[in-house]
Amino acid sequence: MPVVRVNDIQMAYTEAGAGRPVVLIHGYPFNRSLWNEQVAALSGSYRVIAPDLRGFGESDSSNEPATMNRMAQDVAALLDHLAVPRATFGALSMGGYVTLAFYKQFASRVRALILADTRATPDTAEAKQNRAKQAEKALAEGMAGIADAMLPKLLTPETVSKRPEIVKRVRDMMLKTKPEGAAAALRGMAERDDQTALLSKITVPTLIVVGAEDAITPVADSEKMHERIAGSRLVVLQNAGHVSNLERTEEFNEALLEFLSESSS
Ligand code: MLT
């Protein structure tokens, strides 16, 4: 597993394939293994880079809030290390918050965007309070309670009842997350900027993907991004919730491959 020093942490990442670079940014509270099927599907034609964000997977945590800007700077430093000046970004949920923060700071390094199950708007006051409570809970009790509470919101009821392998995969990712990493990310997400005004400044090809039954970042959030990002494409995946790349892998990969091949010309 490659690891590189970026800013004040050691960051782990996966790199596979050759060609135009595609960076995949995972959501909360997951890690880069979220993208295993996308790495496999894309690495035949692209150079795929999937980091563990700070505090997740095999990357180090830091004690202060892991802000979206900070995580975006970590990704920029990783790309510097890999001599990648510009890449297409694919991101799910919190990964999308990080990717919009990346676009705001380093627009010239973004060739195209894939925003899956995410939103541009910030937390409400209530959501911020809930993040603070969840951070305390993770630190005091570990990840099991958080995983149990999140699972039914991450997956459709059908996946929860009929696809135990996906339930286990998602639960295991959450249980492997370090409580201090989860707490830092929760505090960082609570502080994130409203990126709504950024959307109309996005000039790169953009694909927006969302599960029709996403209970965390509902279809309406994707529709709002689609309205504001000129020329963007919106794909709504039926029978999928928030982790749409795992629940509808084939359709998700198909949408990505089609978009990538069109946006490369
Ligand atoms: C995620 O999937 O990254 C998170 O659920 C996003 C969030 O909590 O806002």
Residues whose N, C-alpha, C, O or C-beta is under 5 A from the ligand:
A	BS01	MLT	G27 Y28 L92 S93 M94 G95 I216
